[in-house]
């Protein structure tokens, strides 16, 4: 019986987490990275490609 209570509590916590969903805005991006050498180079190149495709 004790394990049933733990299962129900865990299931309830999962339901709460699913409700807390962040709706992304159109035309916005979140990029998260840990590197300090290669990632900035990659993102700068990606930004250059996006700007050139937009005609900027």
PyMOL commands that set and color helices and strands:
alter all, ss='L'
color gray80, all
select helices_A, chain A and resi 2-19+38-54
alter helices_A, ss='H'
color red, helices_A
deselect
rebuild
show_as cartoon
